[in-house]
Amino acid sequence: MLEWADTYCPRAPRLLKTDDDMFINVPRLLKFATAPNRVNATKTIWGKVVKKSLPKRTTKSKYYVSPLQFPGKVFPDFATGPAYLVSGDAIRTLLGAAGGERYLRLEDVFVTGVLAARLKISRVHSAEFYNRKVAPHPCAVQRGIAIHMVRYHEQFDLWRKLLDGKTKCAS
């Protein structure tokens, strides 16, 4: 992802990493990215930031990490993988550092945790990155940037709820 973005979009101001089962509220994302307190931000990753997460050491876990992959007892703060936003200036820096770090199969922990911590790239928790399933209510859809576990046939319905124009939601 980082290599592709660096090669084909080297001047992009932001990179959104998202899984294929995510609904992305593009108007909200653009508003978020261009807010006065973010538009000039550098070396930053926004998303649902997890702090003091412990590696799963049981081999039956989908998120198992061996002590060889990550010998530490606690992961560095990281943005969860379903969706996160990276400032464009951090892409090449992260890419350059990736080859010198021990492989960690959890991409979100590796990129936004291990590499970002080493490079002193800020991780900013942003509540709009739900990165979880939410009630399919228009207000929930309108407030979020990223909604997780959305199947392909549900995408259109969420888009209609986003643009319904009838439901008035409190800010």
N, CA, C and O atoms as a DFTB+ gen file, in Angstrom:
684 C
 N C O
     1  1       0.830      -1.188       0.000
     2  2       0.000       0.000       0.000
     3  2       0.878       1.256       0.000
     4  3       0.675       2.166      -0.805
     5  1       1.836       1.293       0.896
     6  2       2.717       2.464       0.988
     7  2       3.544       2.633      -0.277
     8  3       3.707       3.747      -0.776
     9  1       4.063       1.528      -0.793
    10  2       4.866       1.589      -2.017
    11  2       4.021       2.068      -3.195
    12  3       4.464       2.906      -3.981
    13  1       2.802       1.536      -3.316
    14  2       1.917       1.930      -4.401
    15  2       1.602       3.425      -4.311
    16  3       1.682       4.141      -5.310
    17  1       1.244       3.890      -3.119
    18  2       0.909       5.304      -2.943
    19  2       2.115       6.194      -3.240
    20  3       1.972       7.249      -3.858
    21  1       3.296       5.774      -2.803
    22  2       4.501       6.567      -3.045
    23  2       4.843       6.620      -4.528
    24  3       5.309       7.647      -5.023
    25  1       4.615       5.516      -5.239
    26  2       4.930       5.451      -6.668
    27  2       3.923       6.216      -7.519
    28  3       4.309       7.000      -8.386
    29  1       2.641       5.994      -7.277
    30  2       1.602       6.518      -8.158
    31  2       0.906       7.785      -7.672
    32  3       0.252       8.470      -8.460
    33  1       1.033       8.099      -6.416
    34  2       0.353       9.285      -5.859
    35  2       1.284      10.046      -4.926
    36  3       0.890      10.348      -3.799
    37  1       2.500      10.368      -5.348
    38  2       3.470      10.939      -4.409
    39  2       3.087      12.316      -3.860
    40  3       3.629      12.740      -2.840
    41  1       2.170      13.012      -4.514
    42  2       1.773      14.342      -4.026
    43  2       0.397      14.345      -3.361
    44  3      -0.136      15.408      -3.042
    45  1      -0.172      13.173      -3.153
    46  2      -1.488      13.102      -2.503
    47  2      -1.365      13.639      -1.072
    48  3      -0.452      13.254      -0.341
    49  1      -2.268      14.515      -0.680
    50  2      -2.163      15.076       0.671
    51  2      -2.531      14.080       1.772
    52  3      -2.098      14.236       2.914
    53  1      -3.327      13.058       1.440
    54  2      -3.765      12.066       2.419
    55  2      -3.896      10.706       1.743
    56  3      -4.122      10.616       0.536
    57  1      -3.749       9.650       2.540
    58  2      -3.969       8.282       2.091
    59  2      -4.946       7.637       3.067
    60  3      -4.691       7.589       4.271
    61  1      -6.063       7.144       2.545
    62  2      -7.013       6.414       3.372
    63  2      -6.762       4.936       3.152
    64  3      -6.885       4.437       2.034
    65  1      -6.412       4.239       4.214
    66  2      -6.311       2.782       4.162
    67  2      -7.645       2.273       4.663
    68  3      -8.098       2.666       5.738
    69  1      -8.281       1.397       3.891
    70  2      -9.572       0.857       4.303
    71  2      -9.715      -0.581       3.836
    72  3      -9.189      -0.961       2.790
    73  1     -10.428      -1.371       4.614
    74  2     -10.731      -2.750       4.243
    75  2     -11.893      -2.778       3.259
    76  3     -12.592      -1.780       3.083
    77  1     -12.093      -3.917       2.625
    78  2     -13.152      -4.028       1.628
    79  2     -14.548      -4.157       2.227
    80  3     -15.537      -4.057       1.501
    81  1     -14.648      -4.375       3.522
    82  2     -15.971      -4.472       4.150
    83  2     -16.315      -3.205       4.932
    84  3     -17.000      -3.247       5.954
    85  1     -15.826      -2.095       4.428
    86  2     -16.065      -0.798       5.070
    87  2     -16.988       0.058       4.213
    88  3     -16.938       0.023       2.984
    89  1     -17.833       0.829       4.894
    90  2     -18.579       1.891       4.227
    91  2     -17.851       3.174       4.576
    92  3     -17.650       3.478       5.752
    93  1     -17.456       3.921       3.571
    94  2     -16.757       5.186       3.781
    95  2     -17.688       6.330       3.402
    96  3     -18.168       6.410       2.271
    97  1     -17.932       7.198       4.350
    98  2     -18.744       8.391       4.151
    99  2     -17.807       9.443       3.549
   100  3     -17.172      10.211       4.272
   101  1     -17.734       9.465       2.236
   102  2     -16.757      10.310       1.544
   103  2     -16.965      11.802       1.841
   104  3     -15.981      12.492       2.106
   105  1     -18.195      12.334       1.809
   106  2     -18.339      13.755       2.156
   107  2     -17.819      14.078       3.565
   108  3     -17.180      15.110       3.771
   109  1     -18.092      13.203       4.518
   110  2     -17.611      13.422       5.896
   111  2     -16.091      13.311       5.957
   112  3     -15.442      14.072       6.674
   113  1     -15.518      12.362       5.205
   114  2     -14.068      12.208       5.162
   115  2     -13.404      13.474       4.617
   116  3     -12.415      13.946       5.177
   117  1     -13.942      14.020       3.534
   118  2     -13.370      15.234       2.949
   119  2     -13.488      16.423       3.891
   120  3     -12.564      17.229       4.004
   121  1     -14.622      16.529       4.561
   122  2     -14.815      17.602       5.548
   123  2     -13.815      17.445       6.706
   124  3     -13.231      18.424       7.170
   125  1     -13.631      16.211       7.160
   126  2     -12.688      15.901       8.234
   127  2     -11.264      16.294       7.825
   128  3     -10.562      16.977       8.570
   129  1     -10.852      15.857       6.640
   130  2      -9.474      16.071       6.186
   131  2      -9.155      17.530       5.931
   132  3      -7.997      17.937       6.032
   133  1     -10.173      18.331       5.600
   134  2      -9.925      19.747       5.274
   135  2     -10.307      20.696       6.409
   136  3     -10.324      21.913       6.223
   137  1     -10.610      20.145       7.574
   138  2     -10.911      21.002       8.735
   139  2      -9.681      21.851       9.061
   140  3      -8.551      21.388       8.904
   141  1      -9.893      23.095       9.514
   142  2      -8.757      23.993       9.777
   143  2      -7.671      23.401      10.688
   144  3      -6.488      23.684      10.499
   145  1      -8.057      22.597      11.659
   146  2      -7.053      22.036      12.570
   147  2      -6.334      20.817      11.989
   148  3      -5.423      20.285      12.623
   149  1      -6.728      20.367      10.794
   150  2      -6.098      19.194      10.184
   151  2      -5.479      19.460       8.816
   152  3      -4.561      18.751       8.404
   153  1      -5.967      20.461       8.119
   154  2      -5.584      20.646       6.719
   155  2      -4.063      20.779       6.538
   156  3      -3.528      20.329       5.525
   157  1      -3.376      21.378       7.483
   158  2      -1.927      21.538       7.367
   159  2      -1.147      20.580       8.266
   160  3       0.067      20.723       8.418
   161  1      -1.824      19.621       8.852
   162  2      -1.151      18.669       9.742
   163  2      -0.141      17.833       8.962
   164  3      -0.378      17.454       7.815
   165  1       0.978      17.559       9.602
   166  2       2.023      16.747       8.992
   167  2       2.354      15.573       9.900
   168  3       2.100      15.601      11.104
   169  1       2.932      14.534       9.286
   170  2       3.374      13.350      10.037
   171  2       2.321      12.903      11.045
   172  3       2.584      12.811      12.244
   173  1       1.108      12.623      10.525
   174  2      -0.019      12.282      11.391
   175  2      -0.821      11.133      10.805
   176  3      -0.964      11.006       9.589
   177  1      -1.345      10.294      11.702
   178  2      -2.274       9.227      11.351
   179  2      -3.513       9.419      12.212
   180  3      -3.424       9.537      13.434
   181  1      -4.687       9.451      11.549
   182  2      -5.961       9.590      12.255
   183  2      -6.736       8.291      12.142
   184  3      -6.688       7.617      11.114
   185  1      -7.448       7.944      13.198
   186  2      -8.288       6.759      13.179
   187  2      -8.710       6.395      14.584
   188  3      -8.601       7.196      15.512
   189  1      -9.191       5.182      14.726
   190  2      -9.547       4.672      16.053
   191  2      -8.249       4.178      16.688
   192  3      -7.766       3.093      16.363
   193  1      -7.695       4.968      17.582
   194  2      -6.402       4.654      18.180
   195  2      -6.603       3.815      19.447
   196  3      -7.379       4.163      20.337
   197  1      -5.884       2.716      19.489
   198  2      -5.919       1.805      20.632
   199  2      -4.629       1.999      21.420
   200  3      -3.539       2.061      20.850
   201  1      -4.772       2.095      22.742
   202  2      -3.609       2.280      23.617
   203  2      -3.456       1.063      24.534
   204  3      -4.434       0.450      24.961
   205  1      -2.220       0.745      24.811
   206  2      -1.879      -0.326      25.763
   207  2      -2.502      -1.679      25.417
   208  3      -2.958      -2.403      26.303
   209  1      -2.520      -2.008      24.151
   210  2      -3.054      -3.295      23.700
   211  2      -1.983      -4.378      23.868
   212  3      -0.812      -4.178      23.544
   213  1      -2.415      -5.515      24.379
   214  2      -1.498      -6.628      24.597
   215  2      -1.516      -7.574      23.398
   216  3      -2.586      -7.874      22.868
   217  1      -0.352      -8.046      22.967
   218  2      -0.329      -9.027      21.876
   219  2      -1.053     -10.306      22.298
   220  3      -0.958     -10.735      23.448
   221  1      -1.768     -10.901      21.362
   222  2      -2.432     -12.190      21.617
   223  2      -1.378     -13.276      21.476
   224  3      -0.764     -13.415      20.418
   225  1      -1.168     -14.033      22.519
   226  2      -0.127     -15.063      22.507
   227  2      -0.704     -16.468      22.376
   228  3       0.050     -17.441      22.366
   229  1      -2.021     -16.592      22.277
   230  2      -2.612     -17.916      22.082
   231  2      -2.702     -18.204      20.587
   232  3      -3.230     -17.395      19.824
   233  1      -2.190     -19.352      20.174
   234  2      -2.115     -19.686      18.749
   235  2      -3.483     -19.858      18.109
   236  3      -3.574     -19.865      16.881
   237  1      -4.538     -19.996      18.879
   238  2      -5.885     -20.150      18.325
   239  2      -6.503     -18.806      17.916
   240  3      -7.526     -18.780      17.232
   241  1      -5.900     -17.713      18.322
   242  2      -6.440     -16.389      18.007
   243  2      -6.106     -15.976      16.577
   244  3      -5.005     -16.222      16.085
   245  1      -7.074     -15.349      15.925
   246  2      -6.868     -14.774      14.589
   247  2      -5.758     -13.719      14.632
   248  3      -5.084     -13.472      13.632
   249  1      -5.580     -13.105      15.795
   250  2      -4.610     -12.018      15.960
   251  2      -3.335     -12.462      16.673
   252  3      -2.605     -11.643      17.231
   253  1      -3.079     -13.763      16.644
   254  2      -1.888     -14.309      17.306
   255  2      -0.625     -13.628      16.780
   256  3      -0.453     -13.439      15.576
   257  1       0.250     -13.267      17.715
   258  2       1.556     -12.708      17.387
   259  2       2.577     -13.440      18.245
   260  3       2.491     -13.433      19.473
   261  1       3.531     -14.063      17.598
   262  2       4.555     -14.798      18.342
   263  2       5.529     -13.805      18.983
   264  3       5.676     -12.678      18.510
   265  1       6.186     -14.226      20.054
   266  2       7.204     -13.358      20.670
   267  2       8.366     -13.057      19.718
   268  3       9.078     -12.069      19.901
   269  1       8.563     -13.917      18.690
   270  2       9.605     -13.624      17.706
   271  2       9.205     -12.453      16.818
   272  3      10.044     -11.626      16.459
   273  1       7.906     -12.380      16.458
   274  2       7.436     -11.262      15.632
   275  2       7.432      -9.967      16.432
   276  3       7.835      -8.917      15.934
   277  1       6.974     -10.050      17.675
   278  2       6.921      -8.861      18.526
   279  2       7.270      -9.284      19.944
   280  3       6.434      -9.853      20.647
   281  1       8.491      -9.012      20.367
   282  2       8.917      -9.466      21.696
   283  2       8.360      -8.623      22.852
   284  3       8.403      -9.055      24.004
   285  1       7.848      -7.449      22.561
   286  2       7.358      -6.584      23.637
   287  2       6.111      -7.128      24.314
   288  3       5.438      -8.014      23.788
   289  1       5.816      -6.590      25.479
   290  2       4.633      -7.019      26.241
   291  2       3.393      -6.199      25.877
   292  3       2.267      -6.660      26.061
   293  1       3.601      -4.981      25.359
   294  2       2.498      -4.085      25.009
   295  2       2.798      -3.460      23.648
   296  3       3.913      -3.002      23.398
   297  1       1.789      -3.449      22.772
   298  2       1.963      -2.790      21.476
   299  2       2.056      -1.275      21.664
   300  3       1.469      -0.726      22.596
   301  1       2.794      -0.601      20.776
   302  2       2.715       0.860      20.773
   303  2       1.287       1.266      20.382
   304  3       0.582       0.492      19.735
   305  1       0.862       2.462      20.766
   306  2      -0.453       2.952      20.343
   307  2      -0.553       2.804      18.834
   308  3       0.404       3.088      18.114
   309  1      -1.735       2.349      18.344
   310  2      -1.901       2.167      16.905
   311  2      -3.340       2.456      16.495
   312  3      -4.260       2.366      17.308
   313  1      -3.519       2.805      15.230
   314  2      -4.849       3.023      14.649
   315  2      -5.335       1.688      14.111
   316  3      -4.616       1.018      13.370
   317  1      -6.543       1.299      14.477
   318  2      -7.052      -0.010      14.065
   319  2      -7.201      -0.083      12.553
   320  3      -7.482       0.912      11.885
   321  1      -7.006      -1.285      12.037
   322  2      -6.867      -1.533      10.614
   323  2      -8.045      -1.396       9.695
   324  3      -7.826      -1.226       8.495
   325  1      -9.300      -1.455      10.155
   326  2     -10.377      -1.337       9.169
   327  2     -10.307      -0.048       8.346
   328  3     -10.619      -0.058       7.156
   329  1      -9.899       1.062       8.973
   330  2      -9.730       2.316       8.230
   331  2      -8.910       3.293       9.056
   332  3      -9.134       3.458      10.256
   333  1      -7.963       3.932       8.399
   334  2      -7.223       5.036       9.022
   335  2      -6.719       5.950       7.917
   336  3      -6.593       5.543       6.762
   337  1      -6.436       7.182       8.289
   338  2      -6.024       8.221       7.352
   339  2      -4.593       8.640       7.680
   340  3      -4.265       8.895       8.838
   341  1      -3.743       8.709       6.654
   342  2      -2.332       9.036       6.839
   343  2      -2.020      10.319       6.083
   344  3      -2.416      10.472       4.928
   345  1      -1.313      11.241       6.727
   346  2      -0.892      12.445       6.004
   347  2       0.126      12.037       4.943
   348  3       0.966      11.166       5.170
   349  1       0.036      12.675       3.795
   350  2       0.864      12.299       2.646
   351  2       2.353      12.336       2.915
   352  3       3.102      11.527       2.369
   353  1       2.794      13.267       3.752
   354  2       4.224      13.386       4.026
   355  2       4.775      12.224       4.849
   356  3       5.991      12.056       4.935
   357  1       3.907      11.425       5.451
   358  2       4.362      10.291       6.260
   359  2       4.551       9.020       5.430
   360  3       5.200       8.079       5.884
   361  1       3.997       8.985       4.235
   362  2       4.001       7.755       3.439
   363  2       5.417       7.289       3.123
   364  3       5.770       6.150       3.431
   365  1       6.224       8.136       2.522
   366  2       7.589       7.738       2.136
   367  2       8.434       7.420       3.367
   368  3       9.268       6.515       3.334
   369  1       8.222       8.152       4.436
   370  2       8.962       7.907       5.681
   371  2       8.634       6.522       6.237
   372  3       9.532       5.770       6.618
   373  1       7.332       6.188       6.282
   374  2       6.908       4.865       6.755
   375  2       7.455       3.766       5.843
   376  3       7.954       2.746       6.317
   377  1       7.357       3.983       4.545
   378  2       7.848       2.999       3.579
   379  2       9.350       2.764       3.761
   380  3       9.812       1.623       3.758
   381  1      10.091       3.829       3.917
   382  2      11.539       3.710       4.087
   383  2      11.936       2.952       5.338
   384  3      12.950       2.255       5.354
   385  1      11.144       3.085       6.376
   386  2      11.463       2.427       7.652
   387  2      11.003       0.967       7.684
   388  3      11.525       0.177       8.470
   389  1      10.041       0.602       6.847
   390  2       9.435      -0.729       6.921
   391  2      10.440      -1.856       6.710
   392  3      10.378      -2.875       7.398
   393  1      11.354      -1.688       5.778
   394  2      12.314      -2.746       5.479
   395  2      13.307      -3.017       6.596
   396  3      13.894      -4.097       6.659
   397  1      13.495      -2.057       7.463
   398  2      14.460      -2.215       8.554
   399  2      13.850      -2.729       9.847
   400  3      14.545      -2.846      10.856
   401  1      12.580      -3.031       9.827
   402  2      11.864      -3.478      11.030
   403  2      11.516      -4.953      10.911
   404  3      11.310      -5.459       9.808
   405  1      11.451      -5.629      12.023
   406  2      11.032      -7.034      12.057
   407  2       9.600      -7.148      11.544
   408  3       8.737      -6.345      11.899
   409  1       9.357      -8.156      10.704
   410  2       8.032      -8.381      10.121
   411  2       6.998      -8.633      11.212
   412  3       7.230      -9.401      12.146
   413  1       5.866      -7.978      11.075
   414  2       4.723      -8.184      11.970
   415  2       3.492      -8.271      11.086
   416  3       3.156      -7.310      10.394
   417  1       2.826      -9.398      11.102
   418  2       1.741      -9.649      10.157
   419  2       0.508      -8.792      10.386
   420  3      -0.339      -8.707       9.497
   421  1       0.374      -8.160      11.530
   422  2      -0.759      -7.261      11.778
   423  2      -0.396      -5.886      11.218
   424  3       0.290      -5.094      11.864
   425  1      -0.873      -5.625      10.004
   426  2      -0.475      -4.410       9.280
   427  2      -0.764      -3.140      10.058
   428  3       0.049      -2.216      10.039
   429  1      -1.899      -3.066      10.742
   430  2      -2.224      -1.846      11.470
   431  2      -1.250      -1.606      12.616
   432  3      -0.794      -0.481      12.818
   433  1      -0.934      -2.641      13.356
   434  2       0.023      -2.514      14.461
   435  2       1.403      -2.175      13.908
   436  3       2.116      -1.340      14.466
   437  1       1.776      -2.828      12.807
   438  2       3.097      -2.597      12.218
   439  2       3.247      -1.164      11.706
   440  3       4.178      -0.454      12.086
   441  1       2.319      -0.749      10.837
   442  2       2.456       0.565      10.185
   443  2       2.155       1.706      11.144
   444  3       2.967       2.617      11.305
   445  1       0.988       1.659      11.783
   446  2       0.558       2.814      12.586
   447  2       1.032       2.736      14.031
   448  3       0.911       3.707      14.778
   449  1       1.570       1.590      14.427
   450  2       2.085       1.424      15.785
   451  2       3.593       1.400      15.809
   452  3       4.233       2.377      16.197
   453  1       4.166       0.274      15.392
   454  2       5.617       0.071      15.479
   455  2       6.386       1.123      14.682
   456  3       7.250       1.815      15.222
   457  1       6.059       1.236      13.380
   458  2       6.798       2.202      12.542
   459  2       6.516       3.641      12.973
   460  3       7.442       4.437      13.129
   461  1       5.249       3.970      13.163
   462  2       4.894       5.350      13.523
   463  2       5.523       5.767      14.847
   464  3       5.976       6.903      14.981
   465  1       5.558       4.868      15.824
   466  2       6.174       5.203      17.112
   467  2       7.671       5.463      16.933
   468  3       8.218       6.425      17.474
   469  1       8.317       4.595      16.169
   470  2       9.754       4.765      15.950
   471  2      10.064       6.080      15.236
   472  3      11.074       6.727      15.513
   473  1       9.179       6.465      14.312
   474  2       9.399       7.670      13.508
   475  2       8.786       8.926      14.124
   476  3       8.870      10.011      13.549
   477  1       8.176       8.771      15.286
   478  2       7.525       9.891      15.985
   479  2       6.414      10.533      15.146
   480  3       6.262      11.754      15.113
   481  1       5.647       9.675      14.473
   482  2       4.480      10.124      13.723
   483  2       3.298      10.100      14.681
   484  3       3.057       9.096      15.352
   485  1       2.569      11.194      14.743
   486  2       1.436      11.301      15.671
   487  2       0.322      10.364      15.277
   488  3       0.019      10.205      14.095
   489  1      -0.289       9.743      16.271
   490  2      -1.498       8.952      16.087
   491  2      -2.597       9.677      16.838
   492  3      -2.514       9.846      18.054
   493  1      -3.624      10.105      16.123
   494  2      -4.689      10.916      16.717
   495  2      -5.996      10.141      16.684
   496  3      -6.484       9.763      15.620
   497  1      -6.553       9.911      17.865
   498  2      -7.837       9.212      17.944
   499  2      -8.926      10.120      17.389
   500  3      -9.031      11.288      17.764
   501  1      -9.727       9.570      16.496
   502  2     -10.822      10.310      15.875
   503  2     -12.069       9.438      15.963
   504  3     -12.149       8.385      15.329
   505  1     -13.029       9.881      16.746
   506  2     -14.233       9.086      17.018
   507  2     -15.049       8.803      15.763
   508  3     -15.832       7.854      15.749
   509  1     -14.890       9.589      14.722
   510  2     -15.647       9.394      13.479
   511  2     -15.258       8.108      12.752
   512  3     -16.002       7.624      11.899
   513  1     -14.101       7.562      13.087
   514  2     -13.694       6.278      12.532
   515  2     -14.284       5.208      13.438
   516  3     -13.634       4.744      14.375
   517  1     -15.518       4.822      13.149
   518  2     -16.187       3.843      14.003
   519  2     -15.439       2.509      13.972
   520  3     -15.229       1.887      15.013
   521  1     -15.039       2.074      12.779
   522  2     -14.346       0.802      12.617
   523  2     -15.074      -0.342      13.328
   524  3     -14.460      -1.288      13.823
   525  1     -16.390      -0.222      13.361
   526  2     -17.258      -1.253      13.925
   527  2     -18.594      -1.159      13.218
   528  3     -18.861      -0.185      12.513
   529  1     -19.415      -2.143      13.398
   530  2     -20.755      -2.113      12.821
   531  2     -21.596      -1.145      13.646
   532  3     -21.454      -1.086      14.868
   533  1     -22.469      -0.388      12.989
   534  2     -23.355       0.539      13.701
   535  2     -24.789       0.285      13.259
   536  3     -25.044      -0.364      12.245
   537  1     -25.715       0.814      14.048
   538  2     -27.125       0.713      13.678
   539  2     -27.321       1.396      12.329
   540  3     -26.749       2.459      12.091
   541  1     -28.116       0.805      11.446
   542  2     -28.290       1.398      10.108
   543  2     -29.260       2.584      10.123
   544  3     -30.148       2.678       9.275
   545  1     -29.086       3.474      11.079
   546  2     -29.913       4.678      11.182
   547  2     -29.213       5.813      10.436
   548  3     -27.989       5.925      10.504
   549  1     -29.963       6.654       9.727
   550  2     -29.324       7.732       8.963
   551  2     -28.365       8.590       9.788
   552  3     -27.315       8.986       9.281
   553  1     -28.698       8.885      11.040
   554  2     -27.822       9.744      11.854
   555  2     -26.495       9.058      12.162
   556  3     -25.445       9.699      12.136
   557  1     -26.537       7.771      12.450
   558  2     -25.297       7.038      12.716
   559  2     -24.416       7.034      11.472
   560  3     -23.200       7.203      11.563
   561  1     -25.031       6.843      10.323
   562  2     -24.278       6.815       9.067
   563  2     -23.722       8.200       8.755
   564  3     -22.583       8.315       8.303
   565  1     -24.492       9.237       8.984
   566  2     -24.058      10.597       8.663
   567  2     -22.926      11.085       9.554
   568  3     -22.094      11.875       9.106
   569  1     -22.873      10.639      10.792
   570  2     -21.842      11.106      11.737
   571  2     -20.491      10.434      11.542
   572  3     -19.458      11.012      11.879
   573  1     -20.486       9.226      11.004
   574  2     -19.246       8.469      10.913
   575  2     -18.505       8.668       9.608
   576  3     -19.087       9.062       8.597
   577  1     -17.224       8.392       9.646
   578  2     -16.408       8.368       8.434
   579  2     -16.293       6.935       7.931
   580  3     -16.414       6.681       6.733
   581  1     -16.060       5.997       8.849
   582  2     -15.811       4.608       8.473
   583  2     -16.680       3.680       9.312
   584  3     -16.653       3.729      10.541
   585  1     -17.443       2.842       8.641
   586  2     -18.307       1.867       9.305
   587  2     -17.880       0.480       8.845
   588  3     -17.798       0.206       7.648
   589  1     -17.612      -0.382       9.803
   590  2     -17.048      -1.710       9.526
   591  2     -18.133      -2.771       9.373
   592  3     -19.279      -2.587       9.783
   593  1     -17.734      -3.878       8.772
   594  2     -18.576      -5.064       8.589
   595  2     -19.825      -4.767       7.766
   596  3     -20.926      -5.201       8.102
   597  1     -19.633      -4.027       6.696
   598  2     -20.716      -3.724       5.763
   599  2     -20.520      -4.620       4.546
   600  3     -19.495      -4.551       3.868
   601  1     -21.505      -5.450       4.284
   602  2     -21.420      -6.345       3.133
   603  2     -21.715      -5.553       1.854
   604  3     -22.357      -4.503       1.880
   605  1     -21.230      -6.090       0.755
   606  2     -21.338      -5.356      -0.510
   607  2     -22.777      -4.979      -0.831
   608  3     -23.016      -3.891      -1.355
   609  1     -23.739      -5.842      -0.534
   610  2     -25.134      -5.547      -0.872
   611  2     -25.769      -4.539       0.097
   612  3     -26.885      -4.079      -0.146
   613  1     -25.080      -4.190       1.186
   614  2     -25.579      -3.178       2.126
   615  2     -25.054      -1.778       1.808
   616  3     -25.560      -0.789       2.338
   617  1     -24.047      -1.692       0.949
   618  2     -23.416      -0.405       0.653
   619  2     -24.419       0.622       0.112
   620  3     -24.453       1.765       0.569
   621  1     -25.227       0.209      -0.855
   622  2     -26.171       1.143      -1.470
   623  2     -27.184       1.656      -0.456
   624  3     -27.512       2.843      -0.453
   625  1     -27.678       0.779       0.397
   626  2     -28.642       1.180       1.418
   627  2     -28.039       2.224       2.356
   628  3     -28.707       3.198       2.705
   629  1     -26.796       2.035       2.764
   630  2     -26.146       3.025       3.639
   631  2     -25.935       4.345       2.900
   632  3     -26.076       5.419       3.485
   633  1     -25.600       4.260       1.626
   634  2     -25.417       5.481       0.839
   635  2     -26.732       6.263       0.761
   636  3     -26.735       7.487       0.883
   637  1     -27.847       5.556       0.558
   638  2     -29.158       6.216       0.536
   639  2     -29.458       6.869       1.880
   640  3     -29.977       7.985       1.918
   641  1     -29.144       6.201       2.970
   642  2     -29.366       6.762       4.309
   643  2     -28.489       7.995       4.532
   644  3     -28.894       8.948       5.198
   645  1     -27.310       7.959       3.978
   646  2     -26.391       9.090       4.106
   647  2     -26.959      10.328       3.417
   648  3     -26.863      11.443       3.929
   649  1     -27.545      10.108       2.260
   650  2     -28.008      11.225       1.440
   651  2     -29.511      11.481       1.548
   652  3     -30.062      12.228       0.740
   653  1     -30.180      10.880       2.523
   654  2     -31.653      10.924       2.548
   655  2     -32.204      12.347       2.645
   656  3     -33.285      12.613       2.121
   657  1     -31.498      13.261       3.295
   658  2     -31.922      14.663       3.337
   659  2     -33.149      14.939       4.181
   660  3     -33.461      16.102       4.437
   661  1     -33.847      13.923       4.617
   662  2     -35.065      14.112       5.412
   663  2     -34.789      14.066       6.903
   664  3     -35.423      14.777       7.682
   665  1     -33.852      13.237       7.293
   666  2     -33.578      13.057       8.704
   667  2     -32.682      14.169       9.208
   668  3     -31.601      14.394       8.664
   669  1     -33.120      14.861      10.234
   670  2     -32.327      15.921      10.855
   671  2     -31.630      15.335      12.068
   672  3     -32.281      14.845      12.991
   673  1     -30.331      15.384      12.064
   674  2     -29.538      14.802      13.153
   675  2     -28.898      15.923      13.960
   676  3     -28.453      16.928      13.405
   677  1     -28.858      15.738      15.283
   678  2     -28.159      16.714      16.140
   679  2     -26.681      16.646      15.828
   680  3     -26.151      15.571      15.549
   681  1     -26.018      17.768      15.871
   682  2     -24.583      17.813      15.538
   683  2     -23.741      17.092      16.531
   684  3     -22.520      17.043      16.385
